[in-house]
């Protein structure tokens, strides 16, 4: 009984993840817009003074604040991406997305299904909303812990194209990304940003799965629609909107912490998730935490629709197993 829930959730998650990957990539690129980069020593000096400092003629250091690039919207980011990197770039990191869905989403969907069956009232056949939220929080936390290495690899592979050619990591695949991170930065780097990943996963799973079940039950109880494709699409799109609103701030911080490049012997750009949040708000304002919200909802909506519509169809196919 338990294994079946994992299989159904895994199949639906992989289909949804791959079909909405381009929008997820654009979301990551938008979330990294305006991020303050730590300049190298010579980059912080005006050319003449830097030259003099290297020659020993002067020790005066005059920092030149970098000019942030203008922020652009969803369509502009997408068009610029295709022009500079080609159409295939829209699927950069798709192998990491598939691995992430296999690890993270399969785990959370399967665990939620187990808890749902265990906590559902046998008399009414329904589970109270607070129990749905609790099941989502637990399932999301465990799933995120299992899938964090693939999540880090996915973010880096999606963001690599925005870096200068000399600074790109150029991972060949998700396996290459995980292997190189472990060798060059240590095994612990695979769980970088894990606290934010777990928090985001708890919010997404609790809001997405719990709200889908709640919306679906409400629609059927009030006889607004029959149990079919229309009900599944309506409930899943509403659940996607709730999940996007709840998770976007955590998602922005998670993306920046995971994408952070740590040089040997150099101080990291962010000390942790809280420091990243503080720096982001101070330098870009509170609304920076909702940066990329349009592509988030543009991706979260279709992702949730594809996820649950596929899940319902897979359940019908596997109902006799």
KEMIFI-79231 format. One record per residue (C-alpha): x, y, z. Coordinates in Angstrom, 1 decimal. Layout:
N
X, Y, Z
...
***
This chain:
321
0.0, 0.0, 0.0
2.8, 2.4, 0.9
5.0, 1.7, -2.1
2.2, 2.4, -4.5
1.9, 6.0, -3.2
5.6, 6.5, -3.8
5.4, 5.2, -7.4
2.3, 7.2, -8.3
3.8, 10.4, -6.8
7.1, 9.8, -8.4
5.7, 9.4, -11.9
3.5, 12.4, -11.6
6.3, 14.6, -10.2
8.8, 13.7, -13.0
6.2, 14.5, -15.7
5.4, 17.8, -14.0
9.0, 18.8, -13.3
10.2, 18.1, -16.9
7.3, 19.8, -18.6
7.7, 23.1, -16.5
11.5, 23.1, -16.3
12.0, 26.1, -18.7
9.9, 28.3, -16.5
11.7, 27.2, -13.4
15.0, 28.1, -15.1
13.8, 31.6, -15.9
12.6, 32.0, -12.3
16.0, 31.1, -11.0
17.7, 33.7, -13.3
15.2, 36.4, -12.2
15.8, 35.6, -8.6
19.5, 36.2, -9.0
19.0, 39.6, -10.6
20.5, 42.4, -8.5
22.5, 40.0, -6.3
25.5, 41.8, -4.9
28.7, 40.2, -6.0
31.8, 40.2, -3.8
34.5, 42.0, -5.9
38.0, 40.7, -6.2
40.7, 43.0, -4.7
41.7, 44.7, -8.0
38.1, 45.0, -9.1
37.4, 47.2, -6.0
40.0, 49.8, -7.2
40.0, 52.4, -9.9
42.4, 51.3, -12.6
45.0, 53.9, -12.1
45.1, 53.5, -8.3
45.1, 49.7, -8.6
48.1, 49.9, -10.8
49.9, 52.2, -8.5
49.0, 50.0, -5.5
50.5, 47.0, -7.3
53.7, 48.9, -8.1
54.1, 50.1, -4.5
53.8, 53.8, -5.5
50.6, 54.2, -3.5
48.6, 52.3, -0.9
45.4, 54.3, -1.3
42.4, 52.1, -1.9
39.3, 53.8, -3.3
36.4, 51.4, -3.7
34.3, 51.8, -6.8
30.8, 50.5, -6.2
29.7, 48.2, -9.0
26.8, 49.5, -11.2
24.0, 46.9, -10.9
22.5, 45.8, -14.2
18.9, 46.9, -14.9
16.3, 44.4, -13.8
14.2, 42.9, -16.5
11.0, 40.9, -16.7
9.9, 37.4, -17.5
9.7, 37.8, -21.3
12.9, 39.8, -21.6
14.9, 37.2, -19.5
13.5, 34.4, -21.6
14.3, 36.1, -25.0
17.7, 37.1, -23.8
18.4, 33.6, -22.6
17.5, 32.1, -26.0
19.5, 34.7, -28.0
22.6, 34.3, -25.9
22.6, 30.6, -25.1
20.2, 29.0, -27.6
16.9, 27.2, -27.2
18.5, 24.2, -25.6
19.6, 26.4, -22.7
15.9, 26.4, -21.5
16.5, 22.8, -20.5
19.9, 23.4, -18.7
19.9, 21.2, -15.6
16.9, 19.1, -16.6
18.9, 16.0, -15.5
19.1, 17.5, -12.0
15.4, 18.2, -12.1
14.6, 14.6, -12.9
16.9, 13.4, -10.1
15.4, 16.0, -7.7
11.9, 14.8, -8.5
12.9, 11.2, -8.0
14.4, 11.9, -4.6
12.5, 14.9, -3.2
9.0, 14.7, -4.7
8.7, 10.9, -4.7
9.5, 10.9, -1.0
7.2, 13.7, 0.0
4.3, 12.4, -2.1
4.7, 8.9, -0.8
4.9, 9.9, 2.8
2.0, 12.3, 2.5
-0.1, 9.5, 1.1
0.8, 7.2, 3.9
0.0, 9.8, 6.6
-3.2, 10.7, 4.8
-4.4, 7.2, 4.9
-3.4, 6.8, 8.5
-5.0, 10.0, 9.7
-8.2, 10.0, 7.6
-11.4, 9.6, 9.6
-12.7, 6.1, 8.7
-16.3, 7.2, 9.2
-16.3, 10.4, 7.1
-13.5, 9.5, 4.8
-12.0, 13.0, 5.2
-9.0, 14.3, 7.1
-9.2, 17.6, 9.0
-7.3, 20.5, 7.4
-4.8, 20.8, 10.4
-3.9, 17.1, 9.9
-3.4, 17.7, 6.2
-1.0, 20.6, 7.0
0.8, 18.5, 9.6
1.2, 15.6, 7.1
2.5, 18.1, 4.5
5.1, 19.6, 6.9
6.5, 16.2, 7.9
6.6, 14.8, 4.3
8.1, 18.0, 3.0
10.9, 18.1, 5.6
12.0, 14.5, 5.0
11.7, 14.8, 1.2
13.8, 18.0, 1.1
16.6, 16.4, 3.2
16.8, 13.5, 0.9
16.7, 15.6, -2.3
19.0, 18.5, -1.3
22.1, 17.4, -3.3
20.0, 17.3, -6.5
18.5, 20.7, -5.6
21.9, 22.3, -5.3
23.0, 20.8, -8.6
19.9, 22.0, -10.3
20.2, 25.6, -9.1
23.8, 25.8, -10.2
23.3, 24.2, -13.6
20.3, 26.6, -14.3
22.3, 29.6, -13.2
25.6, 28.8, -14.9
24.8, 30.5, -18.1
24.6, 33.9, -16.5
28.2, 33.8, -15.3
31.2, 35.1, -17.4
32.6, 32.3, -19.5
35.8, 32.1, -17.4
33.8, 31.6, -14.2
31.3, 29.0, -15.4
31.3, 25.6, -13.8
30.2, 23.8, -17.0
28.8, 20.7, -15.3
28.2, 18.0, -17.8
25.4, 16.4, -15.9
23.8, 16.1, -12.5
26.2, 13.3, -11.6
29.2, 15.4, -12.7
27.9, 18.4, -10.7
27.4, 16.3, -7.5
30.8, 14.6, -7.9
32.7, 17.8, -8.5
31.0, 19.6, -5.6
31.9, 16.8, -3.2
35.5, 16.7, -4.4
36.1, 20.5, -4.6
34.0, 21.9, -1.8
33.5, 18.8, 0.4
30.5, 16.5, 0.9
28.8, 19.1, 3.2
28.4, 21.4, 0.2
25.7, 19.0, -1.1
23.5, 20.1, 1.7
24.3, 23.9, 1.4
21.2, 25.8, 2.0
19.5, 22.7, 3.3
17.8, 24.7, 6.1
16.1, 26.9, 3.5
15.3, 23.9, 1.3
13.6, 22.1, 4.2
11.7, 25.2, 5.2
10.6, 25.8, 1.6
9.6, 22.2, 1.1
7.6, 22.2, 4.3
5.7, 25.3, 3.2
5.2, 24.0, -0.4
4.1, 20.5, 0.6
1.8, 21.7, 3.3
0.2, 24.4, 1.2
0.2, 22.5, -2.1
-0.9, 19.0, -1.1
-3.2, 20.1, 1.8
-4.8, 22.9, -0.1
-5.4, 20.6, -3.2
-7.2, 18.0, -1.0
-9.2, 20.8, 0.7
-10.2, 22.6, -2.5
-11.2, 19.3, -4.1
-13.2, 18.1, -1.1
-15.0, 21.5, -0.9
-15.9, 21.5, -4.6
-17.3, 18.0, -4.4
-19.1, 18.5, -1.1
-20.9, 21.6, -2.4
-21.5, 19.8, -5.7
-20.0, 22.7, -7.7
-18.4, 20.2, -10.1
-18.2, 16.5, -10.6
-15.1, 14.5, -9.7
-13.4, 14.8, -13.1
-10.8, 16.7, -15.0
-12.4, 20.1, -14.4
-12.4, 19.6, -10.6
-8.8, 18.4, -10.7
-7.6, 21.4, -12.8
-9.5, 24.0, -10.6
-8.3, 22.6, -7.3
-4.7, 22.1, -8.5
-4.4, 25.7, -9.9
-5.7, 27.1, -6.7
-3.3, 25.0, -4.7
-0.4, 26.2, -7.0
-1.2, 29.8, -6.2
-1.3, 29.2, -2.5
2.0, 27.4, -2.7
3.7, 30.2, -4.7
2.7, 32.9, -2.3
3.8, 30.9, 0.7
7.2, 29.8, -0.7
8.6, 32.6, -2.8
10.5, 34.5, -0.1
12.2, 31.3, 1.1
12.8, 30.2, -2.5
14.7, 33.5, -3.3
17.1, 33.0, -0.3
17.5, 29.3, -1.1
18.5, 30.0, -4.7
21.1, 32.6, -3.7
22.7, 30.6, -1.0
22.9, 27.5, -3.2
24.3, 29.5, -6.1
27.0, 31.1, -3.9
30.5, 30.4, -5.2
33.0, 29.8, -2.3
36.7, 30.2, -3.2
39.3, 28.4, -1.1
40.5, 30.6, 1.7
38.0, 33.3, 0.9
35.1, 34.4, 3.1
31.7, 33.3, 1.6
29.4, 35.9, 0.3
26.7, 34.9, 2.8
27.2, 33.4, 6.3
24.0, 31.6, 6.1
20.3, 31.9, 5.1
19.5, 34.6, 7.7
22.5, 36.7, 6.6
21.4, 36.3, 3.0
17.9, 37.4, 3.8
19.2, 40.5, 5.7
21.6, 41.5, 2.9
19.0, 41.0, 0.3
16.4, 43.2, 2.1
19.0, 45.9, 3.0
20.4, 46.2, -0.5
17.2, 45.6, -2.6
14.3, 46.2, -0.3
11.6, 43.8, 1.1
10.0, 43.1, -2.2
13.2, 41.5, -3.4
11.9, 38.4, -1.5
9.2, 38.2, -4.1
11.5, 38.6, -7.0
10.6, 36.2, -9.7
7.1, 35.8, -8.4
5.5, 36.0, -11.9
7.6, 33.1, -13.3
7.1, 31.3, -9.9
3.3, 31.4, -10.3
3.6, 30.8, -14.0
5.6, 27.7, -13.2
3.9, 26.7, -10.0
0.4, 26.9, -11.5
1.1, 24.6, -14.5
3.4, 22.4, -12.4
0.6, 21.8, -9.8
-2.0, 21.2, -12.5
0.2, 18.7, -14.4
1.2, 17.1, -11.1
-2.3, 16.4, -9.8
-4.0, 15.7, -13.1
-1.2, 13.2, -13.9
-1.5, 11.8, -10.4
-5.2, 11.2, -10.7
-4.7, 9.4, -14.0
-1.9, 7.3, -12.7
-4.1, 6.3, -9.7
-6.8, 5.2, -12.1
-4.3, 3.1, -14.1
-2.8, 1.5, -10.9
-6.0, 1.1, -8.9
-6.0, -2.6, -9.4
-2.4, -3.1, -8.3
***
